[in-house]
Amino acid sequence: MEPLEENSWFYIRDHHQQGPVGLFELEKMFEQGVLSAETFIWTKDMERWQMAKSLSYFSDKFFMTEQIEQPPNNLAGQWREIKKDTYPNGRPFIRCLARLFDLSLFSLFLITFVSIFSPKFVVQSSALFIFILSLILYILVEAIILSIFGNTLGKSILNTRIRTVNGNPLDFLTALKRSIFVTAAGMGFGVPLINFICSYFSYVDLKKNGKSTWDQQIGTVVLYGQVNTSRIFFVSIFPVLLLIAGIVI
């Protein structure tokens, strides 16, 4: 295990998952009251996001007096409130919407491009075939976008970003491996039924562990921020309007 001092740390503040910071900086934020004992923190040696006071390293140094002096609280109610505002167990709905938006946008560009040079191909191909084709081609496109811009449009709109466990933007090979893993394990390459099964187990895994299997295996972390309703509505309605347009046309 990597020494604790050398780890990069992520923390939740003002409804945003932030970081990375070094251990020294994290300790200073606790000492200065910027972060509290109830702050959720995470580093790559931890299985999930945890409150700082639940870790002996921090509680022994900063929170022992605080815990003795404070009266017992309703921890169940406190946990529900914190969980609602800080998303320590991941946000499957937001992640799904972001990917669906990005895929829909890419499919629109792909269909438009192919229609210019081979309109017969688009007319003769089924919607399922075009979806699977878009899904596979998007693997490479997403990796390029992430390695160049650091984020996709859908994730940016929904205030979500992907970093390595050291806090760096993804390089091309890491982004490519992650895109392949997501498409295969998370979406079953778009194949009916298999897609549903993969999506279900990915949802359960994310809600249980706070991070997906591919992020754990590849060494990446997804950070979430607060998102207003208008952005969620915009990202949700775009694929629907695109589907309706495809049916009508």
C-alpha positions, -999 to +999 in steps of 0.1 A: +000+000+000+012+035-009+022+056+021-007+077+034+013+109+030+018+103-007-019+098-016-040+123-034-072+131-015-107+141-026-133+158-004-169+171-005-175+207+002-205+230-007-222+201-025-193+195-048-168+167-048-134+184-050-097+176-051-072+164-054-051+177-025-022+163-006-025+151+030-008+182+044-033+205+027-062+183+038-051+184+074-048+222+072-084+225+060-095+204+090-074+225+114-088+258+100-124+246+101-128+247+063-137+210+066-155+193+095-156+159+110-187+151+089-169+159+057-168+129+033-132+122+020-118+096-003-084+083-015-075+054-037-067+031-008-103+035+005-131+013-008-157+041-006-163+077+005-163+080+043-167+107+069-134+120+082-143+112+118-148+075+109-111+072+100-088+067+130-060+087+114-081+119+114-102+113+144-072+108+167-057+141+156-086+164+152-120+152+163-116+134+197-123+164+218-152+174+195-167+140+198-165+139+236-179+174+241-208+171+216-240+154+227-251+123+207-269+132+175-295+114+154-270+098+131-296+082+109-313+115+101-279+132+097-267+106+073-299+109+052-294+147+049-257+144+041-263+116+016-289+137-002-267+167-006-232+152-013-238+120-033-212+098-016-227+067-032-224+079-068-251+093-091-261+066-116-290+087-130-267+117-138-240+095-152-265+077-175-280+110-187-246+124-195-236+094-215-270+092-233-267+129-242-232+124-256-241+093-275-272+110-290-252+140-300-225+118-316-252+097-334-267+129-348-233+139-363-226+104-375-260+100-393-257+135-408-222+127-421-231+093-435-263+107-451-242+131-471-220+104-487-243+074-485-280+081-479-290+046-489-270+031-460-289+052-435-323+043-450-315+006-453-300+002-418-321-005-387-322+018-358-306-009-336-277-014-360-271+024-361-272+026-323-247-003-319-225+012-346-226+046-329-218+030-295-187+012-308-174+042-328-180+065-298-154+045-278-126+060-299-143+094-301-148+097-263-112+087-256-100+115-280-124+141-264-114+132-229-077+132-236-078+166-254-105+185-236-106+167-202-144+162-204-174+156-226-202+181-233-228+160-214-206+156-183-198+193-183-234+203-185-242+180-156-212+192-136-194+159-136-158+153-144-134+123-146-099+123-132-073+097-123-069+088-087-040+112-086-062+140-098-049+143-134-069+144-166-071+111-184-045+104-211-057+088-243-049+051-234-066+054-200-096+071-215-097+044-242-096+016-217-123+032-197-146+038-227-142+001-238-149-011-202-180+012-199-194+001-233-187-036-226-195-040-189-218-011-185-238-013-217-233-047-231-223-032-264-260-021-268-272-056-274-309-060-262-314-078-229-276-080-224-276-042-223-304-042-196-286-068-175-252-049-176-269-016-168-288-031-138-257-047-123-237-015-129-264+005-112-263-018-081-225-018-080-224+020-082-250+026-055-233+000-032-197+010-035-199+047-047-178+039-077-181+016-107-161-015-113-142+000-143-132+031-123-119+009-096-100-013-120-086+014-142-078+039-115-102+067-123-126+087-102-158+105-111-165+138-093-200+153-090-212+188-084-247+202-078-269+204-109-300+225-113-332+212-128-330+231-160-298+214-170-311+180-162-343+187-182-322+199-212-299+168-212-330+145-208-351+160-235-325+161-262-323+123-268-361+122-267-365+149-293-338+132-315-357+099-313-390+116-322-374+133-351-360+100-363-394+083-362-412+112-380-386+115-407 
